[in-house]
């Protein structure tokens, strides 16, 4: 029979618990999609960066260049994006790529 030191076992369990915590946070972020008044979904910077497969800095560049429309809350300045507008951005971007 194999013996595992209590300290080693505790470290292994803590590593697993931390992994579950990270996974739970990721799932919460994915489920944080908020509904707009007309049934559209709002995405935040993290959601949009993950969806597009880019960094949050790239999202900021898109905003600065006026490529994507965003909405900002007064209380904390957090940016949100409507999923329908992001879909339109992706359609336009796809057309430009195929046209070149």
N, CA, C and O atoms as a GROMACS GRO file, in nm:
protein
  400
    1UNK      N    1   0.084  -0.118   0.000
    1UNK     CA    2   0.000   0.000   0.000
    1UNK      C    3   0.089   0.125   0.000
    1UNK      O    4   0.192   0.130   0.067
    2UNK      N    5   0.045   0.226  -0.078
    2UNK     CA    6   0.121   0.347  -0.093
    2UNK      C    7   0.085   0.447   0.017
    2UNK      O    8  -0.033   0.463   0.050
    3UNK      N    9   0.186   0.513   0.073
    3UNK     CA   10   0.164   0.610   0.179
    3UNK      C   11   0.188   0.751   0.124
    3UNK      O   12   0.290   0.777   0.060
    4UNK      N   13   0.092   0.841   0.150
    4UNK     CA   14   0.107   0.981   0.110
    4UNK      C   15   0.113   1.065   0.237
    4UNK      O   16   0.026   1.055   0.324
    5UNK      N   17   0.216   1.147   0.244
    5UNK     CA   18   0.233   1.236   0.357
    5UNK      C   19   0.114   1.332   0.366
    5UNK      O   20   0.063   1.378   0.263
    6UNK      N   21   0.069   1.363   0.487
    6UNK     CA   22  -0.046   1.452   0.507
    6UNK      C   23  -0.024   1.587   0.440
    6UNK      O   24  -0.117   1.642   0.381
    7UNK      N   25   0.097   1.642   0.450
    7UNK     CA   26   0.128   1.772   0.389
    7UNK      C   27   0.112   1.766   0.238
    7UNK      O   28   0.056   1.857   0.177
    8UNK      N   29   0.161   1.659   0.178
    8UNK     CA   30   0.152   1.642   0.033
    8UNK      C   31   0.006   1.628  -0.008
    8UNK      O   32  -0.038   1.686  -0.107
    9UNK      N   33  -0.070   1.550   0.068
    9UNK     CA   34  -0.211   1.531   0.040
    9UNK      C   35  -0.288   1.664   0.050
    9UNK      O   36  -0.372   1.693  -0.034
   10UNK      N   37  -0.258   1.742   0.152
   10UNK     CA   38  -0.325   1.872   0.168
   10UNK      C   39  -0.293   1.965   0.051
   10UNK      O   40  -0.382   2.035   0.002
   11UNK      N   41  -0.168   1.966   0.006
   11UNK     CA   42  -0.130   2.049  -0.109
   11UNK      C   43  -0.202   2.003  -0.235
   11UNK      O   44  -0.247   2.086  -0.315
   12UNK      N   45  -0.214   1.872  -0.253
   12UNK     CA   46  -0.285   1.819  -0.370
   12UNK      C   47  -0.432   1.861  -0.366
   12UNK      O   48  -0.488   1.902  -0.468
   13UNK      N   49  -0.493   1.850  -0.252
   13UNK     CA   50  -0.634   1.887  -0.237
   13UNK      C   51  -0.652   2.037  -0.261
   13UNK      O   52  -0.747   2.078  -0.328
   14UNK      N   53  -0.562   2.119  -0.205
   14UNK     CA   54  -0.572   2.264  -0.225
   14UNK      C   55  -0.556   2.300  -0.374
   14UNK      O   56  -0.624   2.389  -0.424
   15UNK      N   57  -0.466   2.232  -0.443
   15UNK     CA   58  -0.448   2.255  -0.587
   15UNK      C   59  -0.576   2.223  -0.663
   15UNK      O   60  -0.615   2.297  -0.753
   16UNK      N   61  -0.640   2.112  -0.626
   16UNK     CA   62  -0.765   2.074  -0.691
   16UNK      C   63  -0.875   2.176  -0.661
   16UNK      O   64  -0.950   2.214  -0.751
   17UNK      N   65  -0.884   2.220  -0.537
   17UNK     CA   66  -0.986   2.317  -0.499
   17UNK      C   67  -0.964   2.449  -0.574
   17UNK      O   68  -1.060   2.510  -0.621
   18UNK      N   69  -0.838   2.493  -0.584
   18UNK     CA   70  -0.807   2.616  -0.659
   18UNK      C   71  -0.846   2.601  -0.806
   18UNK      O   72  -0.896   2.695  -0.867
   19UNK      N   73  -0.821   2.482  -0.862
   19UNK     CA   74  -0.860   2.456  -1.001
   19UNK      C   75  -1.011   2.464  -1.018
   19UNK      O   76  -1.060   2.520  -1.117
   20UNK      N   77  -1.084   2.408  -0.924
   20UNK     CA   78  -1.230   2.415  -0.931
   20UNK      C   79  -1.278   2.559  -0.917
   20UNK      O   80  -1.374   2.600  -0.983
   21UNK      N   81  -1.213   2.637  -0.830
   21UNK     CA   82  -1.249   2.778  -0.814
   21UNK      C   83  -1.228   2.855  -0.945
   21UNK      O   84  -1.313   2.934  -0.985
   22UNK      N   85  -1.114   2.830  -1.012
   22UNK     CA   86  -1.089   2.897  -1.140
   22UNK      C   87  -1.193   2.857  -1.244
   22UNK      O   88  -1.242   2.942  -1.318
   23UNK      N   89  -1.227   2.730  -1.248
   23UNK     CA   90  -1.327   2.681  -1.341
   23UNK      C   91  -1.464   2.744  -1.312
   23UNK      O   92  -1.536   2.782  -1.404
   24UNK      N   93  -1.498   2.754  -1.185
   24UNK     CA   94  -1.626   2.814  -1.146
   24UNK      C   95  -1.631   2.961  -1.188
   24UNK      O   96  -1.734   3.008  -1.236
   25UNK      N   97  -1.522   3.034  -1.171
   25UNK     CA   98  -1.517   3.175  -1.212
   25UNK      C   99  -1.534   3.189  -1.362
   25UNK      O  100  -1.603   3.279  -1.409
   26UNK      N  101  -1.471   3.100  -1.438
   26UNK     CA  102  -1.485   3.105  -1.584
   26UNK      C  103  -1.630   3.077  -1.624
   26UNK      O  104  -1.684   3.146  -1.711
   27UNK      N  105  -1.691   2.979  -1.563
   27UNK     CA  106  -1.830   2.948  -1.594
   27UNK      C  107  -1.922   3.062  -1.556
   27UNK      O  108  -2.015   3.095  -1.630
   28UNK      N  109  -1.897   3.124  -1.440
   28UNK     CA  110  -1.978   3.240  -1.399
   28UNK      C  111  -1.966   3.352  -1.500
   28UNK      O  112  -2.065   3.416  -1.536
   29UNK      N  113  -1.843   3.377  -1.547
   29UNK     CA  114  -1.823   3.484  -1.645
   29UNK      C  115  -1.897   3.453  -1.774
   29UNK      O  116  -1.955   3.543  -1.836
   30UNK      N  117  -1.895   3.328  -1.816
   30UNK     CA  118  -1.966   3.291  -1.938
   30UNK      C  119  -2.117   3.305  -1.920
   30UNK      O  120  -2.189   3.335  -2.016
   31UNK      N  121  -2.166   3.283  -1.800
   31UNK     CA  122  -2.310   3.290  -1.773
   31UNK      C  123  -2.356   3.430  -1.737
   31UNK      O  124  -2.476   3.451  -1.714
   32UNK      N  125  -2.265   3.527  -1.732
   32UNK     CA  126  -2.299   3.664  -1.694
   32UNK      C  127  -2.360   3.745  -1.807
   32UNK      O  128  -2.374   3.866  -1.794
   33UNK      N  129  -2.394   3.681  -1.914
   33UNK     CA  130  -2.452   3.756  -2.025
   33UNK      C  131  -2.582   3.819  -1.979
   33UNK      O  132  -2.671   3.752  -1.926
   34UNK      N  133  -2.592   3.948  -2.000
   34UNK     CA  134  -2.708   4.022  -1.952
   34UNK      C  135  -2.803   4.052  -2.067
   34UNK      O  136  -2.760   4.075  -2.180
   35UNK      N  137  -2.931   4.051  -2.037
   35UNK     CA  138  -3.031   4.081  -2.140
   35UNK      C  139  -3.059   4.229  -2.148
   35UNK      O  140  -3.072   4.298  -2.046
   36UNK      N  141  -3.067   4.278  -2.269
   36UNK     CA  142  -3.106   4.417  -2.292
   36UNK      C  143  -3.258   4.425  -2.297
   36UNK      O  144  -3.327   4.323  -2.287
   37UNK      N  145  -3.308   4.544  -2.312
   37UNK     CA  146  -3.453   4.564  -2.315
   37UNK      C  147  -3.520   4.493  -2.431
   37UNK      O  148  -3.631   4.441  -2.417
   38UNK      N  149  -3.454   4.489  -2.546
   38UNK     CA  150  -3.516   4.427  -2.663
   38UNK      C  151  -3.476   4.280  -2.681
   38UNK      O  152  -3.493   4.224  -2.789
   39UNK      N  153  -3.424   4.219  -2.578
   39UNK     CA  154  -3.388   4.079  -2.584
   39UNK      C  155  -3.246   4.054  -2.633
   39UNK      O  156  -3.202   3.939  -2.638
   40UNK      N  157  -3.174   4.160  -2.669
   40UNK     CA  158  -3.035   4.147  -2.711
   40UNK      C  159  -2.950   4.112  -2.589
   40UNK      O  160  -2.993   4.133  -2.475
   41UNK      N  161  -2.832   4.060  -2.610
   41UNK     CA  162  -2.744   4.022  -2.501
   41UNK      C  163  -2.628   4.120  -2.492
   41UNK      O  164  -2.576   4.166  -2.593
   42UNK      N  165  -2.589   4.153  -2.369
   42UNK     CA  166  -2.474   4.240  -2.347
   42UNK      C  167  -2.351   4.157  -2.313
   42UNK      O  168  -2.359   4.059  -2.238
   43UNK      N  169  -2.238   4.196  -2.369
   43UNK     CA  170  -2.111   4.132  -2.340
   43UNK      C  171  -2.019   4.234  -2.275
   43UNK      O  172  -2.025   4.352  -2.310
   44UNK      N  173  -1.936   4.190  -2.182
   44UNK     CA  174  -1.837   4.283  -2.127
   44UNK      C  175  -1.704   4.260  -2.199
   44UNK      O  176  -1.697   4.178  -2.290
   45UNK      N  177  -1.600   4.332  -2.159
   45UNK     CA  178  -1.470   4.322  -2.226
   45UNK      C  179  -1.416   4.179  -2.226
   45UNK      O  180  -1.366   4.130  -2.327
   46UNK      N  181  -1.426   4.112  -2.111
   46UNK     CA  182  -1.375   3.974  -2.100
   46UNK      C  183  -1.452   3.881  -2.193
   46UNK      O  184  -1.393   3.801  -2.265
   47UNK      N  185  -1.584   3.892  -2.189
   47UNK     CA  186  -1.668   3.806  -2.274
   47UNK      C  187  -1.636   3.827  -2.421
   47UNK      O  188  -1.622   3.731  -2.496
   48UNK      N  189  -1.624   3.954  -2.462
   48UNK     CA  190  -1.600   3.985  -2.602
   48UNK      C  191  -1.462   3.939  -2.647
   48UNK      O  192  -1.447   3.884  -2.756
   49UNK      N  193  -1.362   3.962  -2.564
   49UNK     CA  194  -1.226   3.918  -2.599
   49UNK      C  195  -1.222   3.767  -2.616
   49UNK      O  196  -1.159   3.716  -2.708
   50UNK      N  197  -1.288   3.696  -2.526
   50UNK     CA  198  -1.291   3.550  -2.534
   50UNK      C  199  -1.367   3.505  -2.659
   50UNK      O  200  -1.324   3.413  -2.728
   51UNK      N  201  -1.479   3.569  -2.687
   51UNK     CA  202  -1.560   3.534  -2.803
   51UNK      C  203  -1.483   3.554  -2.934
   51UNK      O  204  -1.488   3.470  -3.023
   52UNK      N  205  -1.411   3.668  -2.944
   52UNK     CA  206  -1.339   3.699  -3.067
   52UNK      C  207  -1.201   3.635  -3.073
   52UNK      O  208  -1.138   3.632  -3.179
   53UNK      N  209  -1.154   3.584  -2.960
   53UNK     CA  210  -1.022   3.523  -2.957
   53UNK      C  211  -0.910   3.626  -2.967
   53UNK      O  212  -0.806   3.600  -3.027
   54UNK      N  213  -0.932   3.743  -2.907
   54UNK     CA  214  -0.832   3.850  -2.908
   54UNK      C  215  -0.810   3.897  -2.765
   54UNK      O  216  -0.880   3.854  -2.673
   55UNK      N  217  -0.712   3.985  -2.747
   55UNK     CA  218  -0.686   4.038  -2.614
   55UNK      C  219  -0.780   4.155  -2.586
   55UNK      O  220  -0.843   4.210  -2.676
   56UNK      N  221  -0.788   4.193  -2.459
   56UNK     CA  222  -0.870   4.308  -2.422
   56UNK      C  223  -0.810   4.437  -2.480
   56UNK      O  224  -0.884   4.532  -2.506
   57UNK      N  225  -0.680   4.440  -2.501
   57UNK     CA  226  -0.617   4.557  -2.564
   57UNK      C  227  -0.666   4.571  -2.708
   57UNK      O  228  -0.688   4.683  -2.755
   58UNK      N  229  -0.682   4.459  -2.778
   58UNK     CA  230  -0.734   4.463  -2.914
   58UNK      C  231  -0.876   4.517  -2.915
   58UNK      O  232  -0.913   4.595  -3.003
   59UNK      N  233  -0.956   4.477  -2.817
   59UNK     CA  234  -1.092   4.529  -2.803
   59UNK      C  235  -1.086   4.681  -2.784
   59UNK      O  236  -1.164   4.754  -2.845
   60UNK      N  237  -0.993   4.728  -2.702
   60UNK     CA  238  -0.978   4.873  -2.679
   60UNK      C  239  -0.939   4.943  -2.810
   60UNK      O  240  -0.987   5.054  -2.836
   61UNK      N  241  -0.855   4.882  -2.891
   61UNK     CA  242  -0.818   4.942  -3.020
   61UNK      C  243  -0.940   4.950  -3.112
   61UNK      O  244  -0.959   5.050  -3.182
   62UNK      N  245  -1.022   4.845  -3.113
   62UNK     CA  246  -1.144   4.848  -3.194
   62UNK      C  247  -1.233   4.965  -3.152
   62UNK      O  248  -1.291   5.033  -3.236
   63UNK      N  249  -1.243   4.987  -3.019
   63UNK     CA  250  -1.324   5.099  -2.969
   63UNK      C  251  -1.264   5.232  -3.013
   63UNK      O  252  -1.335   5.320  -3.062
   64UNK      N  253  -1.131   5.247  -2.995
   64UNK     CA  254  -1.063   5.372  -3.030
   64UNK      C  255  -1.079   5.406  -3.178
   64UNK      O  256  -1.094   5.523  -3.215
   65UNK      N  257  -1.076   5.304  -3.263
   65UNK     CA  258  -1.088   5.324  -3.407
   65UNK      C  259  -1.234   5.339  -3.451
   65UNK      O  260  -1.262   5.368  -3.567
   66UNK      N  261  -1.327   5.318  -3.358
   66UNK     CA  262  -1.468   5.329  -3.391
   66UNK      C  263  -1.521   5.209  -3.468
   66UNK      O  264  -1.625   5.219  -3.534
   67UNK      N  265  -1.451   5.097  -3.459
   67UNK     CA  266  -1.494   4.976  -3.532
   67UNK      C  267  -1.610   4.906  -3.464
   67UNK      O  268  -1.692   4.842  -3.529
   68UNK      N  269  -1.616   4.918  -3.332
   68UNK     CA  270  -1.726   4.856  -3.257
   68UNK      C  271  -1.790   4.962  -3.168
   68UNK      O  272  -1.723   5.048  -3.111
   69UNK      N  273  -1.920   4.952  -3.157
   69UNK     CA  274  -1.995   5.043  -3.071
   69UNK      C  275  -1.996   4.984  -2.930
   69UNK      O  276  -2.005   4.863  -2.912
   70UNK      N  277  -1.987   5.070  -2.832
   70UNK     CA  278  -1.990   5.023  -2.694
   70UNK      C  279  -2.074   5.116  -2.608
   70UNK      O  280  -2.101   5.231  -2.645
   71UNK      N  281  -2.113   5.065  -2.495
   71UNK     CA  282  -2.195   5.139  -2.399
   71UNK      C  283  -2.120   5.136  -2.267
   71UNK      O  284  -2.061   5.035  -2.230
   72UNK      N  285  -2.122   5.248  -2.197
   72UNK     CA  286  -2.048   5.259  -2.073
   72UNK      C  287  -2.141   5.297  -1.959
   72UNK      O  288  -2.226   5.385  -1.974
   73UNK      N  289  -2.124   5.230  -1.846
   73UNK     CA  290  -2.206   5.262  -1.729
   73UNK      C  291  -2.147   5.383  -1.659
   73UNK      O  292  -2.025   5.401  -1.656
   74UNK      N  293  -2.232   5.464  -1.603
   74UNK     CA  294  -2.186   5.584  -1.532
   74UNK      C  295  -2.116   5.549  -1.400
   74UNK      O  296  -2.018   5.613  -1.363
   75UNK      N  297  -2.167   5.448  -1.331
   75UNK     CA  298  -2.118   5.420  -1.196
   75UNK      C  299  -1.974   5.370  -1.191
   75UNK      O  300  -1.899   5.409  -1.102
   76UNK      N  301  -1.934   5.284  -1.284
   76UNK     CA  302  -1.798   5.232  -1.276
   76UNK      C  303  -1.721   5.240  -1.409
   76UNK      O  304  -1.605   5.199  -1.416
   77UNK      N  305  -1.783   5.293  -1.512
   77UNK     CA  306  -1.714   5.309  -1.640
   77UNK      C  307  -1.690   5.180  -1.714
   77UNK      O  308  -1.609   5.178  -1.807
   78UNK      N  309  -1.757   5.073  -1.677
   78UNK     CA  310  -1.740   4.944  -1.743
   78UNK      C  311  -1.804   4.947  -1.881
   78UNK      O  312  -1.913   5.002  -1.899
   79UNK      N  313  -1.737   4.887  -1.979
   79UNK     CA  314  -1.786   4.884  -2.116
   79UNK      C  315  -1.868   4.758  -2.144
   79UNK      O  316  -1.835   4.649  -2.098
   80UNK      N  317  -1.975   4.777  -2.220
   80UNK     CA  318  -2.058   4.666  -2.264
   80UNK      C  319  -2.082   4.676  -2.413
   80UNK      O  320  -2.076   4.785  -2.471
   81UNK      N  321  -2.108   4.562  -2.475
   81UNK     CA  322  -2.128   4.554  -2.620
   81UNK      C  323  -2.252   4.470  -2.647
   81UNK      O  324  -2.274   4.368  -2.582
   82UNK      N  325  -2.334   4.515  -2.742
   82UNK     CA  326  -2.454   4.439  -2.779
   82UNK      C  327  -2.413   4.328  -2.874
   82UNK      O  328  -2.339   4.351  -2.970
   83UNK      N  329  -2.461   4.209  -2.848
   83UNK     CA  330  -2.422   4.094  -2.931
   83UNK      C  331  -2.465   4.113  -3.077
   83UNK      O  332  -2.393   4.071  -3.168
   84UNK      N  333  -2.580   4.175  -3.100
   84UNK     CA  334  -2.625   4.196  -3.238
   84UNK      C  335  -2.530   4.289  -3.313
   84UNK      O  336  -2.505   4.270  -3.432
   85UNK      N  337  -2.476   4.391  -3.245
   85UNK     CA  338  -2.382   4.481  -3.309
   85UNK      C  339  -2.247   4.414  -3.334
   85UNK      O  340  -2.179   4.444  -3.432
   86UNK      N  341  -2.209   4.325  -3.244
   86UNK     CA  342  -2.085   4.249  -3.265
   86UNK      C  343  -2.100   4.153  -3.382
   86UNK      O  344  -2.008   4.135  -3.461
   87UNK      N  345  -2.218   4.092  -3.394
   87UNK     CA  346  -2.244   4.004  -3.509
   87UNK      C  347  -2.234   4.082  -3.639
   87UNK      O  348  -2.178   4.032  -3.737
   88UNK      N  349  -2.288   4.203  -3.641
   88UNK     CA  350  -2.279   4.287  -3.759
   88UNK      C  351  -2.134   4.324  -3.788
   88UNK      O  352  -2.091   4.323  -3.904
   89UNK      N  353  -2.058   4.357  -3.686
   89UNK     CA  354  -1.915   4.387  -3.700
   89UNK      C  355  -1.843   4.268  -3.764
   89UNK      O  356  -1.761   4.286  -3.855
   90UNK      N  357  -1.873   4.148  -3.717
   90UNK     CA  358  -1.809   4.028  -3.772
   90UNK      C  359  -1.850   4.004  -3.917
   90UNK      O  360  -1.768   3.964  -3.999
   91UNK      N  361  -1.977   4.030  -3.948
   91UNK     CA  362  -2.023   4.015  -4.088
   91UNK      C  363  -1.948   4.112  -4.179
   91UNK      O  364  -1.900   4.073  -4.285
   92UNK      N  365  -1.939   4.238  -4.138
   92UNK     CA  366  -1.869   4.339  -4.217
   92UNK      C  367  -1.722   4.304  -4.232
   92UNK      O  368  -1.663   4.319  -4.339
   93UNK      N  369  -1.664   4.259  -4.125
   93UNK     CA  370  -1.522   4.222  -4.126
   93UNK      C  371  -1.498   4.103  -4.220
   93UNK      O  372  -1.398   4.099  -4.292
   94UNK      N  373  -1.590   4.008  -4.218
   94UNK     CA  374  -1.581   3.892  -4.306
   94UNK      C  375  -1.594   3.931  -4.452
   94UNK      O  376  -1.524   3.877  -4.537
   95UNK      N  377  -1.684   4.027  -4.482
   95UNK     CA  378  -1.702   4.073  -4.620
   95UNK      C  379  -1.576   4.141  -4.671
   95UNK      O  380  -1.536   4.123  -4.785
   96UNK      N  381  -1.513   4.222  -4.583
   96UNK     CA  382  -1.391   4.291  -4.624
   96UNK      C  383  -1.278   4.194  -4.652
   96UNK      O  384  -1.200   4.214  -4.745
   97UNK      N  385  -1.272   4.087  -4.573
   97UNK     CA  386  -1.166   3.987  -4.593
   97UNK      C  387  -1.186   3.914  -4.724
   97UNK      O  388  -1.089   3.887  -4.795
   98UNK      N  389  -1.311   3.880  -4.757
   98UNK     CA  390  -1.336   3.806  -4.880
   98UNK      C  391  -1.323   3.897  -5.003
   98UNK      O  392  -1.293   3.850  -5.112
   99UNK      N  393  -1.346   4.027  -4.985
   99UNK     CA  394  -1.339   4.120  -5.097
   99UNK      C  395  -1.194   4.149  -5.136
   99UNK      O  396  -1.169   4.187  -5.250
  100UNK      N  397  -1.101   4.132  -5.046
  100UNK     CA  398  -0.961   4.165  -5.075
  100UNK      C  399  -0.892   4.060  -5.156
  100UNK      O  400  -0.774   4.074  -5.187
   0.00000   0.00000   0.00000
